[in-house]
């Protein structure tokens, strides 16, 4: 459900914000939402959100 929520955010909300994720622009990597989607696909939700 978390990945589907992020996908909906990326499709419907993010384009209307009028600005890009600074994490994607500065280091040139994933956007914040793509990073979280990747973490959630590799780990369980509670593992992905835990602090090191």
Buried (B, 14 or more C-beta within 10 A) or exposed (E): EEEEEBEEEBEEEBEEEEEEBEBBEEEEEBBBBBBBBEBBEEEEEEEBEEEE
